[in-house]
Amino acid sequence: MKLIEKRYTVEDYEKLPEGSPYQLIEGELIMSPSPSFEHFKSQRNILRKLFETILDTGRGEVIFAPFDLYLDEQNAYQPDLMVLLKGSTAKIMSKGVYGAPDVVVEIISPSTAYYDLTEKKDVYERAGVKEFWIVDPLRRSFEVYQNTEEGFKLISKAKEKGKVTSELLGLEIELSEVFEGVEL
């Protein structure tokens, strides 16, 4: 006897109560617990830099969690940060962003790392996200991936000190700025 595994869709996801701690990842509802304070501070510090570089200069929009990102019928996420540059093919609607943002930032936590680094990364690549940033507050590391014809390629990384570069945004970020105030 074979058990039938239920695959969920965006329609199912949208029926969840507002604020439900779930993401729809490849047709599965995955619980996402609240992040740590270190996660929050790293997000805030990157957000500040993106606001200065993108929002305040009128180059686009910066969106932070919790706000839904709809990539297809089986994938609805709440990335930590998204950047949509002017002219982006992604559309901002009242319920969320539809289509691939130019930049997606995932700040990994022990409870989300598997999905952020594997399944979600694959979907971001397939959907056409131009840059994917992975930030790990516990390891104090930051990686920038660029979507190429061969898929995501690591173009910049730093651990503990140094800086990373976003070619798409023309931006350098010092790790000391990202992890400022992040105590372990």
N, C-alpha and C positions, 0 to 999 in steps of 0.2 A: 504494500500500500504506500503510495507516494503522497506526501503532504504538499499542498499547493501553497506556495509562498505568495502573499499579497504584495503586489507592486502598487505604489501610490503615485498619483499624478499631482500636478499643480492644482487641479480642481479639488482634490482631497486636502491638500495643504492649506488652501485658502479657507477651508471650513473649520480649521483649528481656531480656538479662541485667540483673540489678539493678545500678543505677549507670550504665547506658548514657546517654550524653550526648545524648538525643533528646527532642523533644516531638512530639506528633501534632497537626498544625495543618491543619485542613480536609482530613484524609485523607492528608496527606503527612508522612513522617518527616523532621523538620528537626533537624540537629545543632546543639547549643547548647554551644559551648566554655566552659571555665571563665571566670568573670568576672574583671575586673581588681581590684587591691587597692582602688582608689577606689570601685568598685562595692560591694565587700565592706564598706568602712567606712561608706558611706552607708546600706547595708542595716542594719548593726549599730546605727547611730544612730537610725534610724526604729524599729527593733525595740525598742530601749530605751524610747522614748517610748510605743509601743503597749503594751508590757508594763505600764508605769506606769498608763496610762489604761484599758486594757481588762482585761488578765489579773489584775493585782494588785487591782483593784476588783471582780472577779467579774462583770463585764459580758459576758464571752464568752471566746473563744479566739483566740489569735494563733498563726499557723502560718507557718513560713519554709522556704524551699527548702533542700534538695531534698525536696519532698513533692508527690505527684501530685494534680492537680485534674481530675476527669472531668466534662465539661460535656455531652457527647453521644457518640454512637458514632464520631465522626470528630475529636474534640478532647479531648486529654489534655495538660495543661500542667504546668509547675512554676513558678508565679509566684514572684517574690522574697518576697512577703509576702501573707498572707490574714488577714482578720478575719471571724470568725463570731460575731455577737452572740447572746445568749440568745434562743431562739425562732426562730433562723434556719432556713430550709427546707433548707439544705445539711446534709449528714450527714457526720460524720467517722467513717471506717472504718479498719481496719488498713492497707489498701492506699492510701488517699487520701481526699480530700474529694469527695463526689458531690453535684453541684448547685452553684448560684451562691452564692459567699460574699457577705457584705454589702459587703466592701471587698477589692479586689485592688490590689496595688502592684507595678508593673513598674519596675525600675531599668534604664534602657536602656544598652546598650553598642553600639559600632559594628557588631558582628556580629549583634546581635538587634534593632536599632532598627526595621528595616523591618517585621518580623512583629509586634513589640510595638505599633507605632503604627498598623498597618493591620488585618491579618487577625485577630490576637488581640483587638484592641480591638473589632472588629465582633462577634466571637463573645461576648465578655464582655457587650456591650450586648444582644445577642439573647437570651443566657441569663438575663439579669435581675440582673447584678451591680449593686448600688445605687450604689456609688462606685468609680471607677477612678482611681488615682493614677499619674502618670507622673513619674519622677524621672530627671534627666539630670546625673550627676556632672561630666561634662566641661563642660557649659554652665552648671552650677550653677543649674539650673531645676527647678521643681516645679509640676505642674499637677494640679488636682483636678476630675474630671468627675462629674456626678451624672446618673443614668439617669432620664429623664423620658419622658412619652408621645411626645415627638418624638425620643427617643434621648439619647445622651450630650450634656450641655451643660457647657461650662467654667464652673465657679462660683468658682474661686479659682486664682490663679497668682502666682508670684514668680520673679525671676531675680536671682541674685547676692546680694541682700539682701531683707529683708522677711519676711513670714510668709504661710502659707497656712492656710485654714480648712476643716475637715471638718464640714459641717452634721450629717451622720449621727452622727458620733462626738462632736460638741460639743467639738472639739479644735482648738487653734491650734498650728502648728508653725513655729518660727523657722528660717529657712534656715541661720543660723549653727549651730544644733544639728544639722541634717542633714549639713552639709558640714564639721563640726568634724573637724580632723585629715586632711581630704582634700586632699592636695597635688597640684597638676598640674604 
